[in-house]
């Protein structure tokens, strides 16, 4: 539940195994990919430092967290998700206009690190809301208020949503691309869960 509102997320189980296989393989700082990544990071850090606004990264983090808690938390609805999707880009634009990051990029700078995380959270929060809106059902701990039984239980839509959703970044200002892989069950059968 921590990742729900504060932005610290756990990697899927498959990624640590992949990354473990990469241990000991050092990227060459002379490779084009390394240089491009380094240049991109430096440009982003400089951009954060140059804003010189009036609000701390923490204040944006808190505002985003409250918005997600209220509109994309465990209980959500289409109207709230759409409202969050209107407000997050506005908050992101305000962040890039008014964040204040003291210090510089030459020394260890926790404020700069935090501002970078909040910038990432603003991107990821929007994707969370897009994904929640796309998954038009109640599932697991994510209750869509418009999808419930007469007893108030979560109502899944296994026919449409028994799938893995993966999203691909398409570039700044572009909507992400959805990849949807249907799940097929051979030995286990899906059934509605009851919390009574």
N, CA, C and O of each residue as an XYZ file, in Angstrom:
784
protein
N       0.815     -1.197      0.000
C       0.000      0.000      0.000
C       0.861      1.265      0.000
O       0.394      2.337     -0.387
N       2.119      1.140      0.434
C       2.969      2.325      0.482
C       3.086      2.970     -0.891
O       3.020      4.193     -1.012
N       3.259      2.153     -1.925
C       3.427      2.675     -3.274
C       2.195      3.364     -3.812
O       2.269      4.088     -4.805
N       1.055      3.147     -3.164
C      -0.189      3.722     -3.647
C      -0.136      5.245     -3.684
O      -0.622      5.859     -4.634
N       0.449      5.855     -2.662
C       0.396      7.315     -2.613
C       1.738      8.010     -2.466
O       1.832      9.205     -2.745
N       2.771      7.312     -2.041
C       4.008      8.066     -1.829
C       5.052      7.846     -2.904
O       6.118      8.461     -2.873
N       4.756      6.972     -3.857
C       5.623      6.878     -5.012
C       6.776      5.906     -4.913
O       7.575      5.828     -5.846
N       6.903      5.161     -3.827
C       7.955      4.149     -3.759
C       7.356      2.832     -4.213
O       6.453      2.297     -3.570
N       7.858      2.312     -5.314
C       7.240      1.155     -5.934
C       8.199     -0.027     -5.926
O       9.416      0.143     -6.005
N       7.637     -1.219     -5.829
C       8.399     -2.454     -5.801
C       8.465     -3.009     -7.221
O       7.465     -3.036     -7.937
N       9.644     -3.446     -7.611
C       9.803     -4.019     -8.950
C       9.073     -5.349     -9.063
O       9.004     -6.094     -8.086
N       8.530     -5.660    -10.229
C       7.967     -6.997    -10.437
C       9.055     -8.044    -10.223
O      10.239     -7.768    -10.415
N       8.654     -9.224     -9.830
C       9.579    -10.292     -9.476
C      10.551    -10.638    -10.599
O      11.669    -11.070    -10.316
N      10.172    -10.466    -11.846
C      11.033    -10.857    -12.960
C      12.216     -9.913    -13.147
O      13.272    -10.350    -13.606
N      12.075     -8.648    -12.810
C      13.157     -7.692    -13.060
C      14.390     -7.925    -12.196
O      15.501     -7.871    -12.723
N      14.250     -8.186    -10.878
C      15.469     -8.454    -10.105
C      16.250     -9.655    -10.646
O      17.481     -9.641    -10.643
N      15.550    -10.690    -11.109
C      16.251    -11.842    -11.678
C      17.014    -11.443    -12.932
O      18.154    -11.865    -13.124
N      16.402    -10.638    -13.780
C      17.085    -10.155    -14.983
C      18.299     -9.314    -14.595
O      19.390     -9.502    -15.132
N      18.099     -8.387    -13.660
C      19.189     -7.502    -13.268
C      20.328     -8.273    -12.610
O      21.495     -7.921    -12.786
N      20.003     -9.323    -11.851
C      21.042    -10.136    -11.217
C      21.955    -10.751    -12.270
O      23.158    -10.886    -12.046
N      21.396    -11.122    -13.406
C      22.196    -11.685    -14.491
C      23.101    -10.665    -15.155
O      24.006    -11.033    -15.904
N      22.869     -9.394    -14.889
C      23.689     -8.328    -15.470
C      24.835     -7.914    -14.550
O      25.675     -7.095    -14.924
N      24.866     -8.489    -13.334
C      25.907     -8.132    -12.365
C      27.283     -8.413    -12.967
O      27.494     -9.451    -13.594
N      28.196     -7.499    -12.774
C      29.551     -7.666    -13.276
C      29.730     -7.185    -14.702
O      30.861     -7.074    -15.174
N      28.652     -6.902    -15.392
C      28.738     -6.387    -16.762
C      28.643     -4.864    -16.686
O      27.555     -4.309    -16.529
N      29.759     -4.215    -16.797
C      29.780     -2.755    -16.676
C      29.584     -2.112    -18.039
O      30.229     -2.505    -19.010
N      28.703     -1.131    -18.117
C      28.563     -0.418    -19.394
C      29.806      0.433    -19.647
O      30.417      0.955    -18.714
N      30.156      0.559    -20.873
C      31.311      1.380    -21.233
C      30.897      2.848    -21.239
O      29.929      3.218    -21.904
N      31.630      3.689    -20.498
C      31.302      5.117    -20.528
C      31.572      5.753    -21.890
O      31.219      6.909    -22.125
N      32.190      5.006    -22.768
C      32.465      5.507    -24.118
C      31.363      5.155    -25.110
O      31.363      5.647    -26.238
N      30.419      4.302    -24.696
C      29.359      3.892    -25.626
C      28.407      5.056    -25.887
O      28.233      5.931    -25.038
N      27.802      5.056    -27.054
C      26.861      6.122    -27.430
C      25.670      6.150    -26.478
O      25.181      7.224    -26.126
N      25.201      4.973    -26.059
C      24.046      4.904    -25.153
C      24.375      5.527    -23.804
O      23.559      6.253    -23.235
N      25.575      5.242    -23.291
C      25.993      5.801    -22.011
C      26.053      7.325    -22.104
O      25.530      8.032    -21.243
N      26.695      7.816    -23.153
C      26.836      9.269    -23.317
C      25.480      9.952    -23.470
O      25.261     11.039    -22.937
N      24.576      9.310    -24.200
C      23.239      9.881    -24.377
C      22.493      9.926    -23.044
O      21.849     10.926    -22.726
N      22.580      8.840    -22.258
C      21.905      8.801    -20.954
C      22.498      9.841    -20.013
O      21.764     10.539    -19.315
N      23.824      9.945    -19.993
C      24.481     10.925    -19.129
C      24.072     12.349    -19.505
O      23.784     13.168    -18.631
N      24.049     12.636    -20.781
C      23.658     13.970    -21.253
C      22.207     14.271    -20.877
O      21.887     15.388    -20.470
N      21.339     13.283    -21.012
C      19.926     13.454    -20.679
C      19.745     13.736    -19.187
O      18.964     14.609    -18.806
N      20.469     12.996    -18.344
C      20.376     13.196    -16.891
C      20.900     14.578    -16.518
O      20.265     15.294    -15.743
N      22.037     14.953    -17.056
C      22.600     16.283    -16.745
C      21.640     17.402    -17.160
O      21.458     18.372    -16.425
N      21.034     17.263    -18.328
C      20.089     18.286    -18.802
C      18.885     18.379    -17.869
O      18.393     19.471    -17.588
N      18.419     17.235    -17.396
C      17.258     17.245    -16.490
C      17.621     17.879    -15.152
O      16.843     18.664    -14.610
N      18.787     17.550    -14.616
C      19.213     18.139    -13.347
C      19.359     19.653    -13.481
O      18.928     20.403    -12.606
N      19.959     20.091    -14.564
C      20.108     21.534    -14.798
C      18.746     22.211    -14.917
O      18.542     23.308    -14.398
N      17.831     21.558    -15.595
C      16.481     22.119    -15.750
C      15.809     22.280    -14.387
O      15.179     23.303    -14.121
N      15.943     21.263    -13.517
C      15.355     21.345    -12.177
C      15.963     22.494    -11.379
O      15.246     23.228    -10.699
N      17.269     22.649    -11.458
C      17.947     23.693    -10.689
C      17.632     25.097    -11.201
O      17.617     26.048    -10.420
N      17.385     25.235    -12.485
C      17.150     26.558    -13.080
C      15.746     27.103    -12.834
O      15.513     28.296    -13.032
N      14.810     26.266    -12.409
C      13.439     26.756    -12.207
C      13.436     27.879    -11.178
O      12.862     28.943    -11.411
N      14.088     27.634    -10.028
C      14.230     28.646     -8.983
C      12.893     29.252     -8.570
O      12.756     30.471     -8.461
N      11.910     28.381     -8.343
C      10.577     28.833     -7.970
C      10.425     29.072     -6.483
O      11.393     29.364     -5.781
N       9.187     28.942     -6.011
C       8.880     29.266     -4.615
C       8.444     28.068     -3.785
O       8.369     28.166     -2.560
N       8.154     26.933     -4.430
C       7.630     25.775     -3.690
C       8.656     24.649     -3.624
O       9.413     24.422     -4.568
N       8.667     23.950     -2.490
C       9.573     22.811     -2.338
C       9.029     21.599     -3.089
O       7.830     21.499     -3.347
N       9.922     20.691     -3.431
C       9.500     19.439     -4.067
C       8.563     18.678     -3.133
O       7.615     18.038     -3.587
N       8.830     18.749     -1.824
C       7.967     18.058     -0.858
C       6.530     18.562     -0.915
O       5.597     17.773     -0.763
N       6.336     19.860     -1.132
C       4.964     20.384     -1.182
C       4.219     19.821     -2.390
O       3.027     19.528     -2.302
N       4.915     19.670     -3.518
C       4.291     19.051     -4.694
C       4.024     17.569     -4.445
O       2.996     17.036     -4.862
N       4.962     16.909     -3.760
C       4.805     15.489     -3.447
C       3.555     15.270     -2.591
O       2.761     14.367     -2.856
N       3.391     16.104     -1.568
C       2.211     15.990     -0.700
C       0.925     16.239     -1.480
O      -0.049     15.503     -1.321
N       0.917     17.265     -2.316
C      -0.283     17.576     -3.096
C      -0.634     16.428     -4.044
O      -1.801     16.060     -4.175
N       0.368     15.872     -4.694
C       0.136     14.736     -5.583
C      -0.356     13.527     -4.795
O      -1.277     12.837     -5.230
N       0.252     13.268     -3.641
C      -0.164     12.137     -2.812
C      -1.614     12.247     -2.381
O      -2.351     11.261     -2.421
N      -2.031     13.434     -1.969
C      -3.428     13.632     -1.567
C      -4.377     13.439     -2.746
O      -5.451     12.856     -2.595
N      -3.979     13.926     -3.915
C      -4.802     13.761     -5.110
C      -4.963     12.279     -5.445
O      -6.071     11.826     -5.733
N      -3.863     11.523     -5.409
C      -3.943     10.089     -5.707
C      -4.744      9.346     -4.651
O      -5.535      8.460     -4.976
N      -4.545      9.701     -3.393
C      -5.280      9.050     -2.311
C      -6.785      9.227     -2.518
O      -7.568      8.295     -2.334
N      -7.164     10.436     -2.904
C      -8.578     10.761     -3.051
C      -9.180     10.235     -4.355
O     -10.327      9.788     -4.359
N      -8.440     10.278     -5.450
C      -9.021      9.973     -6.768
C      -8.580      8.634     -7.358
O      -9.266      8.098     -8.229
N      -7.451      8.083     -6.905
C      -6.942      6.833     -7.485
C      -6.483      5.891     -6.380
O      -5.532      5.129     -6.554
N      -7.167      5.952     -5.246
C      -6.817      5.093     -4.127
C      -7.517      3.750     -4.227
O      -7.897      3.316     -5.315
N      -7.685      3.101     -3.096
C      -8.313      1.781     -3.092
C      -9.749      1.844     -3.588
O     -10.215      0.916     -4.249
N     -10.452      2.915     -3.281
C     -11.809      3.121     -3.786
C     -11.749      4.276     -4.775
O     -11.304      5.375     -4.442
N     -12.201      4.012     -5.992
C     -12.093      5.004     -7.060
C     -13.303      4.914     -7.956
O     -14.049      3.935     -7.913
N     -13.499      5.934     -8.768
C     -14.575      5.892     -9.758
C     -14.122      6.644    -11.005
O     -13.124      7.363    -10.986
N     -14.871      6.465    -12.080
C     -14.483      7.061    -13.357
C     -14.366      8.576    -13.256
O     -13.410      9.160    -13.766
N     -15.329      9.212    -12.603
C     -15.311     10.673    -12.497
C     -14.053     11.151    -11.772
O     -13.405     12.100    -12.215
N     -13.706     10.501    -10.664
C     -12.514     10.891     -9.915
C     -11.235     10.667    -10.699
O     -10.318     11.487    -10.652
N     -11.173      9.549    -11.427
C      -9.990      9.271    -12.245
C      -9.832     10.314    -13.350
O      -8.726     10.779    -13.624
N     -10.941     10.670    -13.974
C     -10.871     11.693    -15.029
C     -10.463     13.049    -14.443
O      -9.720     13.806    -15.068
N     -10.954     13.343    -13.244
C     -10.563     14.591    -12.580
C      -9.062     14.588    -12.280
O      -8.381     15.591    -12.495
N      -8.550     13.463    -11.784
C      -7.110     13.353    -11.520
C      -6.316     13.535    -12.807
O      -5.265     14.177    -12.809
N      -6.820     12.968    -13.901
C      -6.121     13.093    -15.184
C      -6.155     14.522    -15.729
O      -5.335     14.875    -16.576
N      -7.077     15.335    -15.262
C      -7.067     16.764    -15.606
C      -6.088     17.531    -14.703
O      -5.390     18.441    -15.153
N      -6.054     17.142    -13.420
C      -5.261     17.898    -12.448
C      -3.767     17.564    -12.480
O      -2.940     18.445    -12.245
N      -3.411     16.322    -12.764
C      -1.994     15.936    -12.724
C      -1.168     16.727    -13.742
O      -0.105     17.227    -13.374
N      -1.597     16.866    -15.000
C      -0.803     17.693    -15.929
C      -0.683     19.154    -15.469
O       0.348     19.792    -15.679
N      -1.739     19.672    -14.847
C      -1.676     21.041    -14.317
C      -0.644     21.134    -13.199
O       0.142     22.080    -13.141
N      -0.656     20.136    -12.307
C       0.303     20.118    -11.204
C       1.729     19.946    -11.739
O       2.661     20.581    -11.246
N       1.892     19.091    -12.744
C       3.217     18.887    -13.345
C       3.725     20.192    -13.975
O       4.894     20.545    -13.817
N       2.849     20.900    -14.682
C       3.244     22.180    -15.292
C       3.632     23.188    -14.212
O       4.608     23.922    -14.365
N       2.862     23.222    -13.115
C       3.194     24.129    -12.014
C       4.533     23.742    -11.386
O       5.337     24.610    -11.047
N       4.769     22.439    -11.233
C       6.043     21.955    -10.692
C       7.208     22.509    -11.515
O       8.162     23.055    -10.959
N       7.128     22.367    -12.828
C       8.235     22.802    -13.691
C       8.333     24.328    -13.785
O       9.346     24.845    -14.255
N       7.303     25.053    -13.348
C       7.343     26.523    -13.302
C       7.790     27.051    -11.945
O       8.387     28.125    -11.860
N       7.497     26.284    -10.858
C       7.602     26.887     -9.530
C       8.332     26.049     -8.489
O       8.304     26.402     -7.309
N       8.987     24.951     -8.874
C       9.720     24.186     -7.864
C      11.019     24.927     -7.519
O      11.660     25.527     -8.382
N      11.378     24.868     -6.262
C      12.638     25.479     -5.812
C      13.549     24.360     -5.321
O      13.194     23.602     -4.418
N      14.724     24.271     -5.929
C      15.699     23.245     -5.555
C      16.980     23.957     -5.132
O      17.720     24.455     -5.981
N      17.251     24.009     -3.824
C      18.479     24.671     -3.376
C      19.717     23.829     -3.704
O      19.614     22.626     -3.944
N      20.871     24.467     -3.709
C      22.134     23.762     -3.932
C      22.474     23.660     -5.404
O      21.934     24.382     -6.241
N      23.391     22.738     -5.700
C      23.824     22.543     -7.087
C      23.958     21.057     -7.372
O      23.684     20.219     -6.512
N      24.383     20.739     -8.595
C      24.482     19.332     -8.993
C      25.877     18.762     -8.770
O      26.105     17.583     -9.043
N      26.811     19.566     -8.283
C      28.199     19.099     -8.139
C      28.421     18.287     -6.868
O      29.318     17.445     -6.829
N      27.631     18.520     -5.840
C      27.763     17.791     -4.579
C      26.505     16.973     -4.344
O      25.502     17.136     -5.040
N      26.572     16.085     -3.349
C      25.381     15.316     -2.997
C      24.295     16.293     -2.571
O      24.497     17.093     -1.658
N      23.155     16.228     -3.225
C      22.094     17.206     -3.014
C      20.766     16.464     -2.863
O      20.138     16.078     -3.849
N      20.353     16.274     -1.611
C      19.105     15.552     -1.365
C      17.899     16.285     -1.934
O      16.943     15.645     -2.374
N      17.923     17.589     -1.934
C      16.797     18.350     -2.489
C      16.664     18.108     -3.986
O      15.554     17.990     -4.504
N      17.789     18.033     -4.676
C      17.776     17.755     -6.112
C      17.308     16.320     -6.371
O      16.528     16.066     -7.289
N      17.794     15.396     -5.554
C      17.355     13.998     -5.672
C      15.838     13.901     -5.475
O      15.143     13.245     -6.252
N      15.343     14.553     -4.441
C      13.911     14.527     -4.141
C      13.101     15.157     -5.272
O      12.058     14.625     -5.653
N      13.561     16.265     -5.803
C      12.850     16.922     -6.906
C      12.801     16.014     -8.132
O      11.783     15.959     -8.821
N      13.889     15.306     -8.407
C      13.892     14.354     -9.523
C      12.883     13.245     -9.323
O      12.202     12.833    -10.262
N      12.791     12.760     -8.087
C      11.793     11.720     -7.791
C      10.378     12.249     -7.979
O       9.533     11.575     -8.568
N      10.120     13.443     -7.485
C       8.772     14.012     -7.614
C       8.427     14.214     -9.087
O       7.289     13.976     -9.491
N       9.388     14.647     -9.889
C       9.143     14.780    -11.333
C       8.750     13.421    -11.917
O       7.832     13.334    -12.732
N       9.450     12.359    -11.494
C       9.099     11.007    -11.946
C       7.710     10.611    -11.454
O       6.919     10.038    -12.204
N       7.416     10.919    -10.185
C       6.114     10.553     -9.616
C       4.980     11.217    -10.381
O       3.925     10.615    -10.582
N       5.195     12.451    -10.804
C       4.161     13.156    -11.563
C       3.869     12.445    -12.880
O       2.720     12.402    -13.320
N       4.892     11.892    -13.507
C       4.690     11.119    -14.743
C       3.996      9.799    -14.432
O       3.042      9.410    -15.106
N       4.492      9.112    -13.396
C       3.958      7.794    -13.073
C       2.529      7.880    -12.543
O       1.716      6.997    -12.816
N       2.217      8.919    -11.800
C       0.862      9.088    -11.264
C      -0.154      9.185    -12.390
O      -1.244      8.618    -12.309
N       0.214      9.907    -13.436
C      -0.694     10.027    -14.576
C      -0.918      8.657    -15.211
O      -2.047      8.314    -15.563
N       0.144      7.878    -15.359
C       0.012      6.537    -15.932
C      -0.840      5.640    -15.033
O      -1.637      4.846    -15.532
N      -0.678      5.760    -13.709
C      -1.512      4.972    -12.791
C      -2.988      5.261    -13.020
O      -3.809      4.343    -13.040
N      -3.323      6.525    -13.192
C      -4.725      6.904    -13.398
C      -5.231      6.438    -14.763
O      -6.375      6.000    -14.882
N      -4.393      6.530    -15.784
C      -4.773      6.026    -17.112
C      -5.052      4.533    -17.029
O      -6.050      4.052    -17.565
N      -4.170      3.800    -16.358
C      -4.325      2.351    -16.216
C      -5.580      2.014    -15.413
O      -6.325      1.104    -15.778
N      -5.816      2.739    -14.330
C      -7.001      2.490    -13.502
C      -8.281      2.764    -14.280
O      -9.276      2.062    -14.103
N      -8.265      3.764    -15.128
C      -9.433      4.085    -15.946
C      -9.656      3.011    -17.010
O     -10.796      2.645    -17.298
N      -8.578      2.513    -17.588
C      -8.662      1.473    -18.617
C      -9.204      0.164    -18.040
O      -9.953     -0.550    -18.707
N      -8.824     -0.146    -16.803
C      -9.276     -1.383    -16.156
C     -10.651     -1.099    -15.551
O     -10.774     -0.740    -14.380
N     -11.654     -1.266    -16.361
C     -13.028     -0.880    -16.032
C     -13.721     -1.994    -15.244
O     -14.633     -2.651    -15.746
N     -13.273     -2.193    -14.006
C     -13.807     -3.234    -13.128
C     -13.301     -2.980    -11.713
O     -12.460     -2.109    -11.486
N     -13.824     -3.750    -10.771
C     -13.240     -3.800     -9.436
C     -12.382     -5.055     -9.394
O     -12.836     -6.133     -9.778
N     -11.153     -4.922     -8.932
C     -10.264     -6.083     -8.899
C      -9.295     -5.950     -7.739
O      -8.723     -4.884     -7.510
N      -9.119     -7.040     -7.011
C      -8.175     -7.038     -5.903
C      -8.514     -5.951     -4.907
O      -9.656     -5.831     -4.464
N      -7.514     -5.162     -4.558
C      -7.715     -4.092     -3.579
C      -8.138     -2.785     -4.243
O      -8.171     -1.742     -3.590
N      -8.458     -2.831     -5.526
C      -8.832     -1.615     -6.249
C     -10.310     -1.678     -6.603
O     -10.720     -2.374     -7.532
N     -11.080     -0.949     -5.853
C     -12.538     -1.003     -5.923
C     -13.061      0.144     -6.771
O     -12.952      1.309     -6.388
N     -13.629     -0.188     -7.924
C     -14.298      0.825     -8.752
C     -15.737      0.901     -8.263
O     -16.481     -0.076     -8.350
N     -16.121      2.045     -7.758
C     -17.427      2.213     -7.129
C     -18.572      1.871     -8.065
O     -19.623      1.424     -7.607
N     -18.395      2.071     -9.371
C     -19.467      1.768    -10.320
C     -19.519      0.288    -10.687
O     -20.379     -0.127    -11.464
N     -18.598     -0.518    -10.131
C     -18.573     -1.963    -10.406
C     -18.611     -2.722     -9.087
O     -17.581     -3.111     -8.536
N     -19.843     -2.920     -8.595
C     -20.031     -3.656     -7.353
C     -21.345     -4.414     -7.410
O     -22.268     -4.048     -8.138
N     -21.404     -5.482     -6.623
C     -22.633     -6.269     -6.558
C     -23.661     -5.516     -5.720
O     -23.352     -4.480     -5.131
N     -24.862     -6.032     -5.670
C     -25.911     -5.404     -4.855
C     -25.558     -5.444     -3.369
O     -26.093     -4.663     -2.581
N     -24.652     -6.359     -2.981
C     -24.196     -6.444     -1.587
C     -22.988     -5.559     -1.308
O     -22.476     -5.546     -0.189
N     -22.530     -4.820     -2.312
C     -21.378     -3.948     -2.121
C     -20.033     -4.634     -2.302
O     -18.996     -4.074     -1.946
N     -20.043     -5.846     -2.852
C     -18.793     -6.571     -3.103
C     -18.186     -6.130     -4.432
O     -18.894     -5.658     -5.322
N     -16.883     -6.288     -4.557
C     -16.180     -5.964     -5.804
C     -16.694     -6.847     -6.932
O     -16.884     -8.050     -6.754
N     -16.917     -6.242     -8.086
C     -17.425     -6.969     -9.254
C     -16.378     -6.907    -10.362
O     -16.165     -5.872    -10.994
N     -15.729     -8.063    -10.575
C     -14.702     -8.149    -11.625
C     -15.352     -8.362    -12.980
O     -16.525     -8.721    -13.083
N     -14.556     -8.131    -14.017
C     -14.953     -8.413    -15.394
C     -13.849     -9.276    -16.000
O     -12.984     -8.789    -16.728
N     -13.902    -10.578    -15.677
C     -12.837    -11.478    -16.118
C     -12.801    -11.643    -17.632
O     -11.737    -11.877    -18.205
N     -13.938    -11.526    -18.275
C     -13.966    -11.698    -19.726
C     -13.134    -10.615    -20.421
O     -12.421    -10.896    -21.384
N     -13.230     -9.395    -19.932
C     -12.499     -8.290    -20.566
C     -11.137     -8.021    -19.940
O     -10.229     -7.535    -20.614
N     -10.988     -8.333    -18.654
C      -9.801     -7.862    -17.943
C      -8.909     -8.942    -17.361
O      -8.013     -8.627    -16.577
N      -9.117    -10.202    -17.713
C      -8.175    -11.240    -17.288
C      -6.968    -11.128    -18.222
O      -6.775    -11.944    -19.123
N      -6.174    -10.107    -17.980
C      -5.072     -9.781    -18.880
C      -3.975     -9.061    -18.115
O      -4.199     -8.505    -17.040
N      -2.798     -9.085    -18.690
C      -1.688     -8.282    -18.203
C      -1.677     -7.004    -19.038
O      -1.714     -7.055    -20.267
N      -1.626     -5.867    -18.362
C      -1.554     -4.584    -19.047
C      -0.121     -4.064    -18.907
O       0.398     -3.978    -17.794
N       0.507     -3.725    -20.003
C       1.837     -3.103    -19.985
C       1.766     -1.854    -20.860
O       1.172     -1.866    -21.938
N       2.373     -0.795    -20.381
C       2.301      0.490    -21.069
C       3.686      0.896    -21.549
O       4.674      0.722    -20.837
N       3.752      1.440    -22.763
C       5.020      1.897    -23.328
C       5.007      3.416    -23.464
O       4.069      3.993    -24.016
N       6.044      4.046    -22.963
C       6.223      5.492    -23.085
C       6.414      5.835    -24.553
O       7.226      5.213    -25.238
N       5.672      6.817    -25.036
C       5.730      7.202    -26.444
C       6.392      8.559    -26.660
O       6.492      9.035    -27.791
N       6.840      9.173    -25.578
C       7.469     10.490    -25.686
C       6.693     11.513    -24.885
O       5.509     11.327    -24.602
N       7.358     12.586    -24.524
C       6.713     13.650    -23.748
C       5.494     14.185    -24.490
O       5.548     14.459    -25.689
N       4.402     14.325    -23.758
C       3.180     14.879    -24.333
C       2.381     13.908    -25.183
O       1.344     14.277    -25.734
N       2.847     12.672    -25.297
C       2.141     11.662    -26.093
C       1.480     10.649    -25.162
O       2.045     10.320    -24.119
N       0.298     10.151    -25.514
C      -0.321      9.128    -24.663
C       0.484      7.829    -24.726
O       1.040      7.498    -25.773
N       0.550      7.092    -23.613
C       1.286      5.830    -23.626
C       0.547      4.786    -24.459
O      -0.664      4.876    -24.660
N       1.289      3.803    -24.935
C       0.707      2.734    -25.747
C       0.455      1.524    -24.855
O       1.337      1.092    -24.113
N      -0.760      0.981    -24.936
C      -1.141     -0.177    -24.127
C      -0.857     -1.465    -24.883
O      -1.237     -1.627    -26.043
N      -0.174     -2.380    -24.192
C      -0.017     -3.757    -24.668
C      -0.817     -4.618    -23.707
O      -0.632     -4.555    -22.492
N      -1.689     -5.404    -24.257
C      -2.604     -6.194    -23.437
C      -2.420     -7.661    -23.815
O      -2.579     -8.036    -24.976
N      -2.083     -8.486    -22.825
C      -1.892     -9.919    -23.059
C      -2.919    -10.686    -22.231
O      -2.885    -10.674    -21.001
N      -3.824    -11.348    -22.929
C      -4.868    -12.112    -22.241
C      -4.246    -13.253    -21.441
O      -3.281    -13.881    -21.878
N      -4.803    -13.505    -20.287
C      -4.370    -14.622    -19.450
C      -5.247    -15.832    -19.749
O      -6.461    -15.703    -19.910
N      -4.635    -16.992    -19.820
C      -5.360    -18.240    -20.070
C      -5.101    -19.171    -18.891
O      -3.953    -19.440    -18.537
N      -6.170    -19.653    -18.295
C      -6.060    -20.499    -17.115
C      -6.407    -21.934    -17.488
O      -7.471    -22.202    -18.047
N      -5.493    -22.859    -17.171
C      -5.716    -24.262    -17.502
C      -6.115    -25.087    -16.287
O      -6.947    -25.986    -16.405
N      -5.544    -24.802    -15.125
C      -5.840    -25.623    -13.944
C      -6.601    -24.866    -12.865
O      -7.243    -25.486    -12.017
N      -6.543    -23.568    -12.882
C      -7.249    -22.748    -11.899
C      -8.367    -22.018    -12.624
O      -8.185    -21.530    -13.740
N      -9.513    -21.949    -11.986
C     -10.649    -21.260    -12.594
C     -10.932    -19.981    -11.821
O     -10.894    -19.963    -10.590
N     -11.210    -18.931    -12.543
C     -11.504    -17.647    -11.920
C     -12.851    -17.692    -11.218
O     -13.799    -18.311    -11.700
N     -12.920    -17.027    -10.075
C     -14.173    -16.951     -9.323
C     -14.232    -15.600     -8.626
O     -13.200    -15.031     -8.269
N     -15.434    -15.093     -8.435
C     -15.598    -13.834     -7.724
C     -15.133    -14.000     -6.287
O     -15.416    -15.017     -5.653
N     -14.424    -13.012     -5.776
C     -13.941    -13.025     -4.403
C     -14.989    -12.378     -3.509
O     -15.649    -11.417     -3.904
N     -15.136    -12.909     -2.312
C     -16.050    -12.311     -1.341
C     -15.258    -11.915     -0.104
O     -14.448    -12.693      0.399
N     -15.492    -10.707      0.379
C     -14.800    -10.225      1.567
C     -15.670    -10.342      2.818
O     -15.327     -9.799      3.868
N     -16.795    -11.050      2.707
C     -17.683    -11.204      3.868
C     -17.153    -12.242      4.827
O     -17.771    -12.503      5.858
